[in-house]
Amino acid sequence: MTAATIGIAKGVVDTFIEVTRDREARHGKASQDPFQLAALGRAAAEIESAMVQHLHDVDRAYAYCLRGELVPLQLRADIRRNQAAASDRATRAADSLFRITGGGGIHIGNGLERRWRDSQAAMHHVSNLTDPVWHSWGLMRFGHEPLPTVKF
């Protein structure tokens, strides 16, 4: 689910570029607006950061699998914590772009609106619920049992 969520957020960036390229804003072309350009750069960096973290964690777990070993519980918990954070980070980045597009961004049929809505829907998937995961990770770091509803 994390890979899909990050991919959806990346789609928001791509669609933002497509929609903004020829859009006229109050003070000229939106594609030259420093605030829109800064938002785009920040969002793209956050989404790439989420992807890099996720791929790194997949590699860490896979190394154990290649050796025929079980992935240690603490590493699984760390990876699950990072997975929730990566989905959250990518979705917040997508949201920041959607907010800066102006009123036209909310129109149904606008590709940006659909992709933003998909990113919001992804965060409703049980694997992307951040607080229970982070709560359980914190419990474990203090030597307590994680919540029974959170699986690592």
PyRosetta script that sets phi, psi and omega in degrees:
from pyrosetta import init, pose_from_sequence

init()
pose = pose_from_sequence("MTAATIGIAKGVVDTFIEVTRDREARHGKASQDPFQLAALGRAAAEIESAMVQHLHDVDRAYAYCLRGELVPLQLRADIRRNQAAASDRATRAADSLFRITGGGGIHIGNGLERRWRDSQAAMHHVSNLTDPVWHSWGLMRFGHEPLPTVKF")
pose.set_psi(1, -32.3)
pose.set_omega(1, 179.8)
pose.set_phi(2, -63.7)
pose.set_psi(2, -45.9)
pose.set_omega(2, 179.7)
pose.set_phi(3, -59.6)
pose.set_psi(3, -42.0)
pose.set_omega(3, 178.7)
pose.set_phi(4, -64.8)
pose.set_psi(4, -42.3)
pose.set_omega(4, -179.6)
pose.set_phi(5, -63.3)
pose.set_psi(5, -43.5)
pose.set_omega(5, 178.0)
pose.set_phi(6, -65.3)
pose.set_psi(6, -40.4)
pose.set_omega(6, 177.8)
pose.set_phi(7, -62.1)
pose.set_psi(7, -39.7)
pose.set_omega(7, 177.1)
pose.set_phi(8, -63.0)
pose.set_psi(8, -44.4)
pose.set_omega(8, 178.9)
pose.set_phi(9, -61.6)
pose.set_psi(9, -39.9)
pose.set_omega(9, 176.2)
pose.set_phi(10, -61.7)
pose.set_psi(10, -36.7)
pose.set_omega(10, 175.8)
pose.set_phi(11, -63.7)
pose.set_psi(11, -33.8)
pose.set_omega(11, 175.3)
pose.set_phi(12, -62.5)
pose.set_psi(12, -44.9)
pose.set_omega(12, 178.8)
pose.set_phi(13, -60.2)
pose.set_psi(13, -49.3)
pose.set_omega(13, -178.3)
pose.set_phi(14, -60.6)
pose.set_psi(14, -42.4)
pose.set_omega(14, -179.6)
pose.set_phi(15, -71.4)
pose.set_psi(15, -36.6)
pose.set_omega(15, 175.6)
pose.set_phi(16, -57.2)
pose.set_psi(16, -45.0)
pose.set_omega(16, 179.3)
pose.set_phi(17, -61.8)
pose.set_psi(17, -44.8)
pose.set_omega(17, -179.3)
pose.set_phi(18, -62.4)
pose.set_psi(18, -46.5)
pose.set_omega(18, -176.9)
pose.set_phi(19, -71.4)
pose.set_psi(19, -35.2)
pose.set_omega(19, -174.3)
pose.set_phi(20, -82.9)
pose.set_psi(20, -23.9)
pose.set_omega(20, -173.9)
pose.set_phi(21, -48.5)
pose.set_psi(21, -47.7)
pose.set_omega(21, -175.6)
pose.set_phi(22, -111.5)
pose.set_psi(22, 7.7)
pose.set_omega(22, -176.7)
pose.set_phi(23, -76.3)
pose.set_psi(23, 135.9)
pose.set_omega(23, 175.6)
pose.set_phi(24, -92.3)
pose.set_psi(24, 131.6)
pose.set_omega(24, 176.6)
pose.set_phi(25, -107.9)
pose.set_psi(25, -178.8)
pose.set_omega(25, -178.8)
pose.set_phi(26, -55.8)
pose.set_psi(26, -37.8)
pose.set_omega(26, -173.3)
pose.set_phi(27, -114.8)
pose.set_psi(27, 31.4)
pose.set_omega(27, 178.8)
pose.set_phi(28, 120.4)
pose.set_psi(28, -157.9)
pose.set_omega(28, -177.7)
pose.set_phi(29, -69.4)
pose.set_psi(29, 131.7)
pose.set_omega(29, 179.2)
pose.set_phi(30, -62.3)
pose.set_psi(30, -30.5)
pose.set_omega(30, -178.5)
pose.set_phi(31, -70.9)
pose.set_psi(31, -5.2)
pose.set_omega(31, 176.3)
pose.set_phi(32, -114.5)
pose.set_psi(32, 1.5)
pose.set_omega(32, 180.0)
pose.set_phi(33, -71.5)
pose.set_psi(33, 122.6)
pose.set_omega(33, -176.3)
pose.set_phi(34, -61.7)
pose.set_psi(34, -31.0)
pose.set_omega(34, 179.8)
pose.set_phi(35, -71.9)
pose.set_psi(35, -38.8)
pose.set_omega(35, 177.6)
pose.set_phi(36, -69.6)
pose.set_psi(36, -39.2)
pose.set_omega(36, 178.6)
pose.set_phi(37, -65.8)
pose.set_psi(37, -41.3)
pose.set_omega(37, 178.0)
pose.set_phi(38, -65.2)
pose.set_psi(38, -42.0)
pose.set_omega(38, 178.4)
pose.set_phi(39, -62.4)
pose.set_psi(39, -40.4)
pose.set_omega(39, 178.8)
pose.set_phi(40, -63.7)
pose.set_psi(40, -47.5)
pose.set_omega(40, 179.6)
pose.set_phi(41, -61.2)
pose.set_psi(41, -44.7)
pose.set_omega(41, 179.9)
pose.set_phi(42, -63.4)
pose.set_psi(42, -45.8)
pose.set_omega(42, -179.3)
pose.set_phi(43, -63.7)
pose.set_psi(43, -45.1)
pose.set_omega(43, -179.6)
pose.set_phi(44, -61.8)
pose.set_psi(44, -40.0)
pose.set_omega(44, 179.0)
pose.set_phi(45, -65.7)
pose.set_psi(45, -41.8)
pose.set_omega(45, 179.8)
pose.set_phi(46, -64.7)
pose.set_psi(46, -41.1)
pose.set_omega(46, -179.5)
pose.set_phi(47, -68.0)
pose.set_psi(47, -42.0)
pose.set_omega(47, 177.1)
pose.set_phi(48, -64.7)
pose.set_psi(48, -38.5)
pose.set_omega(48, 176.9)
pose.set_phi(49, -60.0)
pose.set_psi(49, -43.2)
pose.set_omega(49, 177.8)
pose.set_phi(50, -62.1)
pose.set_psi(50, -42.2)
pose.set_omega(50, -179.4)
pose.set_phi(51, -66.0)
pose.set_psi(51, -43.9)
pose.set_omega(51, -179.5)
pose.set_phi(52, -62.2)
pose.set_psi(52, -44.4)
pose.set_omega(52, 178.9)
pose.set_phi(53, -60.8)
pose.set_psi(53, -44.8)
pose.set_omega(53, -178.3)
pose.set_phi(54, -63.3)
pose.set_psi(54, -46.0)
pose.set_omega(54, 179.6)
pose.set_phi(55, -64.8)
pose.set_psi(55, -38.3)
pose.set_omega(55, 176.4)
pose.set_phi(56, -59.6)
pose.set_psi(56, -44.4)
pose.set_omega(56, -179.7)
pose.set_phi(57, -67.4)
pose.set_psi(57, -37.4)
pose.set_omega(57, 175.7)
pose.set_phi(58, -60.5)
pose.set_psi(58, -44.4)
pose.set_omega(58, 178.4)
pose.set_phi(59, -61.0)
pose.set_psi(59, -41.5)
pose.set_omega(59, -179.7)
pose.set_phi(60, -62.2)
pose.set_psi(60, -43.9)
pose.set_omega(60, 179.4)
pose.set_phi(61, -69.9)
pose.set_psi(61, -40.0)
pose.set_omega(61, -177.8)
pose.set_phi(62, -63.6)
pose.set_psi(62, -32.7)
pose.set_omega(62, 178.5)
pose.set_phi(63, -59.4)
pose.set_psi(63, -39.6)
pose.set_omega(63, 176.4)
pose.set_phi(64, -66.0)
pose.set_psi(64, -42.8)
pose.set_omega(64, -179.4)
pose.set_phi(65, -61.3)
pose.set_psi(65, -41.8)
pose.set_omega(65, 178.7)
pose.set_phi(66, -60.4)
pose.set_psi(66, -32.6)
pose.set_omega(66, 178.9)
pose.set_phi(67, -85.3)
pose.set_psi(67, -1.0)
pose.set_omega(67, -179.0)
pose.set_phi(68, 74.0)
pose.set_psi(68, 22.2)
pose.set_omega(68, -178.2)
pose.set_phi(69, -105.5)
pose.set_psi(69, 154.0)
pose.set_omega(69, 173.1)
pose.set_phi(70, -74.5)
pose.set_psi(70, 143.2)
pose.set_omega(70, 175.7)
pose.set_phi(71, -74.5)
pose.set_psi(71, 124.9)
pose.set_omega(71, -177.8)
pose.set_phi(72, -57.7)
pose.set_psi(72, 146.9)
pose.set_omega(72, -177.4)
pose.set_phi(73, -56.1)
pose.set_psi(73, -44.3)
pose.set_omega(73, -178.2)
pose.set_phi(74, -64.1)
pose.set_psi(74, -38.3)
pose.set_omega(74, 177.0)
pose.set_phi(75, -65.9)
pose.set_psi(75, -41.4)
pose.set_omega(75, 176.7)
pose.set_phi(76, -59.8)
pose.set_psi(76, -41.0)
pose.set_omega(76, 179.0)
pose.set_phi(77, -65.7)
pose.set_psi(77, -42.4)
pose.set_omega(77, 178.3)
pose.set_phi(78, -61.7)
pose.set_psi(78, -43.4)
pose.set_omega(78, 180.0)
pose.set_phi(79, -64.7)
pose.set_psi(79, -41.5)
pose.set_omega(79, 179.5)
pose.set_phi(80, -65.8)
pose.set_psi(80, -39.5)
pose.set_omega(80, 175.9)
pose.set_phi(81, -59.8)
pose.set_psi(81, -47.4)
pose.set_omega(81, -179.0)
pose.set_phi(82, -66.5)
pose.set_psi(82, -35.6)
pose.set_omega(82, 178.9)
pose.set_phi(83, -61.7)
pose.set_psi(83, -46.1)
pose.set_omega(83, 179.2)
pose.set_phi(84, -62.7)
pose.set_psi(84, -41.6)
pose.set_omega(84, -180.0)
pose.set_phi(85, -65.6)
pose.set_psi(85, -39.5)
pose.set_omega(85, -179.4)
pose.set_phi(86, -64.6)
pose.set_psi(86, -44.0)
pose.set_omega(86, 177.6)
pose.set_phi(87, -63.0)
pose.set_psi(87, -43.6)
pose.set_omega(87, 179.7)
pose.set_phi(88, -63.5)
pose.set_psi(88, -45.9)
pose.set_omega(88, -178.7)
pose.set_phi(89, -61.5)
pose.set_psi(89, -46.2)
pose.set_omega(89, -178.2)
pose.set_phi(90, -65.7)
pose.set_psi(90, -40.7)
pose.set_omega(90, -179.1)
pose.set_phi(91, -69.0)
pose.set_psi(91, -39.6)
pose.set_omega(91, 176.3)
pose.set_phi(92, -62.8)
pose.set_psi(92, -37.6)
pose.set_omega(92, 177.9)
pose.set_phi(93, -64.2)
pose.set_psi(93, -44.6)
pose.set_omega(93, 177.6)
pose.set_phi(94, -61.1)
pose.set_psi(94, -41.1)
pose.set_omega(94, 179.6)
pose.set_phi(95, -62.7)
pose.set_psi(95, -38.2)
pose.set_omega(95, -179.3)
pose.set_phi(96, -63.6)
pose.set_psi(96, -34.4)
pose.set_omega(96, 176.6)
pose.set_phi(97, -72.0)
pose.set_psi(97, -42.1)
pose.set_omega(97, -179.0)
pose.set_phi(98, -61.1)
pose.set_psi(98, -39.0)
pose.set_omega(98, -178.8)
pose.set_phi(99, -65.4)
pose.set_psi(99, -27.9)
pose.set_omega(99, -175.3)
pose.set_phi(100, -91.6)
pose.set_psi(100, -1.5)
pose.set_omega(100, -175.6)
pose.set_phi(101, -79.4)
pose.set_psi(101, -11.0)
pose.set_omega(101, -178.8)
pose.set_phi(102, 85.6)
pose.set_psi(102, -177.4)
pose.set_omega(102, -175.6)
pose.set_phi(103, -61.4)
pose.set_psi(103, -30.3)
pose.set_omega(103, -179.6)
pose.set_phi(104, -64.5)
pose.set_psi(104, -23.1)
pose.set_omega(104, -178.2)
pose.set_phi(105, -67.0)
pose.set_psi(105, -21.2)
pose.set_omega(105, -176.0)
pose.set_phi(106, -89.9)
pose.set_psi(106, -5.6)
pose.set_omega(106, -177.5)
pose.set_phi(107, -67.1)
pose.set_psi(107, 132.1)
pose.set_omega(107, 174.8)
pose.set_phi(108, -63.6)
pose.set_psi(108, 138.5)
pose.set_omega(108, -175.8)
pose.set_phi(109, 99.3)
pose.set_psi(109, -18.0)
pose.set_omega(109, 174.0)
pose.set_phi(110, -77.1)
pose.set_psi(110, 125.3)
pose.set_omega(110, -177.5)
pose.set_phi(111, -58.2)
pose.set_psi(111, -31.1)
pose.set_omega(111, 179.6)
pose.set_phi(112, -66.6)
pose.set_psi(112, -42.7)
pose.set_omega(112, 179.1)
pose.set_phi(113, -59.8)
pose.set_psi(113, -44.1)
pose.set_omega(113, -178.7)
pose.set_phi(114, -65.1)
pose.set_psi(114, -44.9)
pose.set_omega(114, -180.0)
pose.set_phi(115, -66.5)
pose.set_psi(115, -39.0)
pose.set_omega(115, 176.9)
pose.set_phi(116, -62.2)
pose.set_psi(116, -44.1)
pose.set_omega(116, 179.1)
pose.set_phi(117, -61.3)
pose.set_psi(117, -40.3)
pose.set_omega(117, 176.8)
pose.set_phi(118, -61.2)
pose.set_psi(118, -39.5)
pose.set_omega(118, 179.7)
pose.set_phi(119, -65.4)
pose.set_psi(119, -38.0)
pose.set_omega(119, 178.2)
pose.set_phi(120, -67.6)
pose.set_psi(120, -40.1)
pose.set_omega(120, 178.6)
pose.set_phi(121, -63.8)
pose.set_psi(121, -38.7)
pose.set_omega(121, 179.7)
pose.set_phi(122, -59.7)
pose.set_psi(122, -35.9)
pose.set_omega(122, -178.5)
pose.set_phi(123, -71.9)
pose.set_psi(123, -9.6)
pose.set_omega(123, 176.2)
pose.set_phi(124, -88.4)
pose.set_psi(124, -7.1)
pose.set_omega(124, 176.8)
pose.set_phi(125, -69.2)
pose.set_psi(125, 141.0)
pose.set_omega(125, -175.3)
pose.set_phi(126, -56.1)
pose.set_psi(126, -31.8)
pose.set_omega(126, -178.6)
pose.set_phi(127, -73.4)
pose.set_psi(127, -14.4)
pose.set_omega(127, 179.9)
pose.set_phi(128, -102.4)
pose.set_psi(128, 6.5)
pose.set_omega(128, 177.3)
pose.set_phi(129, -75.3)
pose.set_psi(129, 112.6)
pose.set_omega(129, -169.8)
pose.set_phi(130, -77.6)
pose.set_psi(130, -47.9)
pose.set_omega(130, -170.6)
pose.set_phi(131, -58.7)
pose.set_psi(131, -45.2)
pose.set_omega(131, 178.2)
pose.set_phi(132, -61.9)
pose.set_psi(132, -36.7)
pose.set_omega(132, 179.6)
pose.set_phi(133, -66.8)
pose.set_psi(133, -48.5)
pose.set_omega(133, -178.5)
pose.set_phi(134, -66.5)
pose.set_psi(134, -35.9)
pose.set_omega(134, 176.2)
pose.set_phi(135, -61.2)
pose.set_psi(135, -49.7)
pose.set_omega(135, -179.2)
pose.set_phi(136, -64.1)
pose.set_psi(136, -39.6)
pose.set_omega(136, 178.2)
pose.set_phi(137, -61.1)
pose.set_psi(137, -44.1)
pose.set_omega(137, 178.0)
pose.set_phi(138, -62.6)
pose.set_psi(138, -41.6)
pose.set_omega(138, 176.8)
pose.set_phi(139, -57.2)
pose.set_psi(139, -46.3)
pose.set_omega(139, -178.8)
pose.set_phi(140, -63.0)
pose.set_psi(140, -39.1)
pose.set_omega(140, -179.2)
pose.set_phi(141, -63.4)
pose.set_psi(141, -24.8)
pose.set_omega(141, 177.0)
pose.set_phi(142, -96.9)
pose.set_psi(142, 9.3)
pose.set_omega(142, 175.8)
pose.set_phi(143, 85.0)
pose.set_psi(143, 12.5)
pose.set_omega(143, 179.4)
pose.set_phi(144, -96.8)
pose.set_psi(144, 164.5)
pose.set_omega(144, 175.7)
pose.set_phi(145, -73.3)
pose.set_psi(145, 140.8)
pose.set_omega(145, 175.9)
pose.set_phi(146, -70.2)
pose.set_psi(146, 166.7)
pose.set_omega(146, 176.0)
pose.set_phi(147, -58.3)
pose.set_psi(147, 140.9)
pose.set_omega(147, -178.0)
pose.set_phi(148, -67.3)
pose.set_psi(148, -17.4)
pose.set_omega(148, -179.0)
pose.set_phi(149, -87.5)
pose.set_psi(149, -7.8)
pose.set_omega(149, -179.3)
pose.set_phi(150, -105.7)
pose.set_psi(150, 126.6)
pose.set_omega(150, -178.7)
pose.set_phi(151, -108.0)
pose.set_psi(151, 133.0)
pose.set_omega(151, 176.9)
pose.set_phi(152, -112.5)
pose.dump_pdb("model.pdb")
